[in-house]
Amino acid sequence: MNDIQRQQIRDLRNAGYSYKKIAQKLEINENTVKTYCKRHGLGGIAKAPASINEPFHQCLYCGTDIQQQLGRKPKKFCSDICRNKWWNEHPDKVRRKAYYHLICRHCKKEFISYGNKERKYCSHNCYIRERFGGDENKKQIM
C-alpha cells in the first residue's frame, strides 16, 4: 500500500465509507483496509454518513422512509412484517438454489427437499411408519 492509498483510505473513512466499500473502490483487500484503519484510529463506526448509492431509501413494501445505519448495509424494509409481506407477494424474486431430489426410505417415492439434503422421509407419516411399524402399533394399543 502506498501513501496515496493511505490518504484515500483516511479520506473515504472520514466521509463515512465502510471497509468493504473502501476496499472495492481502491481495489485492495478488505482486511488490509480494516487493519490500517484500526491501527490509525479510524476503526469502529464511520464518523460521518456516506452517501448511499443504493436505489432504495424507502421501504419496498409500504414506501415509508428508512433511516440507514452507518457502517451497515442499506435496509430495504422498515420492519419484518413488511419484509415478510413483500417476499410472500414476490416469490419469483427469491433465488432458491437448494432444491434436492431424494427418495423416501419408507414409500420409495421421489420427493423434493428444500435446504436439507440429509432428509430421509417424504413426510412425518412415512417416518412414523418406518420407525414404529405404522398401523400395526395402532391396532395393538386400541
C-alpha positions as CSV (number, residue, x, y, z in Angstrom):
1,M,0.0,0.0,0.0
2,N,1.4,3.4,-1.0
3,D,1.0,6.9,0.5
4,I,-1.7,7.8,-1.9
5,Q,-3.8,4.8,-1.0
6,R,-3.3,5.6,2.7
7,Q,-4.6,9.1,2.2
8,Q,-7.5,7.9,0.2
9,I,-8.4,5.4,3.0
10,R,-8.4,8.2,5.5
11,D,-10.5,10.5,3.3
12,L,-13.0,7.8,2.5
13,R,-13.3,6.6,6.1
14,N,-13.8,10.1,7.3
15,A,-16.5,10.5,4.6
16,G,-18.3,7.6,6.2
17,Y,-17.5,4.7,3.9
18,S,-17.3,1.1,5.2
19,Y,-14.2,-1.1,5.0
20,K,-15.8,-3.1,2.2
21,K,-16.7,-0.1,0.1
22,I,-13.2,1.4,0.5
23,A,-11.6,-1.9,-0.5
24,Q,-13.8,-2.2,-3.6
25,K,-13.1,1.4,-4.6
26,L,-9.3,1.2,-4.2
27,E,-9.2,-2.5,-5.3
28,I,-7.3,-3.7,-2.3
29,N,-8.0,-6.4,0.3
30,E,-10.8,-5.5,2.8
31,N,-8.7,-6.8,5.7
32,T,-5.8,-4.5,4.7
33,V,-8.2,-1.6,4.9
34,K,-9.6,-2.7,8.3
35,T,-6.1,-3.2,9.8
36,Y,-4.9,0.1,8.6
37,C,-8.0,1.9,10.0
38,K,-7.8,0.2,13.4
39,R,-4.1,1.0,13.7
40,H,-4.6,4.7,12.9
41,G,-7.7,5.4,14.9
42,L,-10.2,5.1,12.1
43,G,-11.9,1.9,13.3
44,G,-15.4,1.4,14.6
45,I,-18.4,3.1,13.1
46,A,-17.7,5.7,10.4
47,K,-17.7,9.3,11.7
48,A,-19.9,10.8,9.0
49,P,-22.7,9.3,6.9
50,A,-21.7,8.1,3.5
51,S,-23.8,8.9,0.5
52,I,-25.8,5.8,-0.2
53,N,-25.8,4.9,-3.8
54,E,-28.4,2.2,-3.5
55,P,-31.7,2.8,-5.3
56,F,-33.8,2.4,-2.2
57,H,-34.3,4.9,0.6
58,Q,-37.8,3.8,1.2
59,C,-39.4,0.5,2.3
60,L,-40.0,-1.6,-0.8
61,Y,-43.4,-2.7,0.6
62,C,-45.1,0.3,2.3
63,G,-42.9,3.2,1.0
64,T,-42.1,4.8,4.4
65,D,-38.7,6.4,4.7
66,I,-36.0,4.2,6.2
67,Q,-33.2,5.7,8.3
68,Q,-30.0,4.0,7.3
69,Q,-27.4,3.0,9.9
70,L,-23.8,3.9,9.5
71,G,-21.4,1.0,8.7
72,R,-24.2,-1.4,7.8
73,K,-25.7,-2.5,4.5
74,P,-28.7,-0.4,3.5
75,K,-32.1,-1.6,4.7
76,K,-34.7,-2.5,2.1
77,F,-37.7,-2.8,4.5
78,C,-38.9,-0.8,7.5
79,S,-39.9,-3.9,9.5
80,D,-40.1,-7.7,9.5
81,I,-43.8,-7.5,8.8
82,C,-43.2,-5.5,5.6
83,R,-40.3,-7.8,4.6
84,N,-42.4,-11.0,5.0
85,K,-45.4,-9.5,3.1
86,W,-43.2,-8.3,0.2
87,W,-41.4,-11.7,-0.1
88,N,-44.8,-13.6,0.0
89,E,-46.1,-11.4,-2.8
90,H,-43.0,-11.7,-4.9
91,P,-41.9,-15.4,-4.7
92,D,-40.4,-15.1,-8.2
93,K,-37.7,-12.8,-6.9
94,V,-36.4,-15.3,-4.4
95,R,-33.3,-17.1,-5.6
96,R,-33.8,-20.6,-4.3
97,K,-30.9,-22.8,-5.3
98,A,-31.0,-25.5,-2.6
99,Y,-33.6,-28.0,-4.1
100,Y,-32.7,-31.7,-3.6
101,H,-34.3,-34.6,-5.3
102,L,-34.4,-37.5,-2.8
103,I,-36.1,-40.9,-2.4
104,C,-38.1,-41.7,0.7
105,R,-36.8,-44.7,2.8
106,H,-40.3,-45.9,3.5
107,C,-42.5,-45.4,0.5
108,K,-39.6,-45.3,-2.1
109,K,-41.2,-42.3,-3.8
110,E,-39.1,-39.4,-5.1
111,F,-39.6,-36.1,-3.3
112,I,-38.1,-32.6,-3.3
113,S,-36.4,-31.2,-0.2
114,Y,-35.5,-27.5,0.0
115,G,-32.4,-26.7,2.0
116,N,-31.9,-30.1,3.6
117,K,-30.1,-32.8,1.6
118,E,-30.0,-35.1,4.6
119,R,-33.8,-35.7,4.7
120,K,-34.7,-39.4,4.6
121,Y,-38.5,-39.4,4.5
122,C,-41.0,-37.5,2.4
123,S,-43.4,-36.9,5.3
124,H,-43.8,-37.4,9.0
125,N,-46.3,-40.2,8.4
126,C,-43.6,-42.2,6.4
127,Y,-41.1,-41.6,9.3
128,I,-43.6,-43.0,11.9
129,R,-44.5,-46.0,9.7
130,E,-40.8,-46.8,9.1
131,R,-39.7,-46.3,12.7
132,F,-42.6,-47.7,14.7
133,G,-44.3,-50.1,12.2
134,G,-47.1,-47.7,11.3
135,D,-50.7,-49.1,11.5
136,E,-49.8,-52.3,13.3
137,N,-48.9,-50.4,16.6
138,K,-52.2,-48.5,16.5
139,K,-54.2,-51.8,16.4
140,Q,-52.3,-53.3,19.3
141,I,-52.8,-50.2,21.5
142,M,-56.5,-49.9,20.9
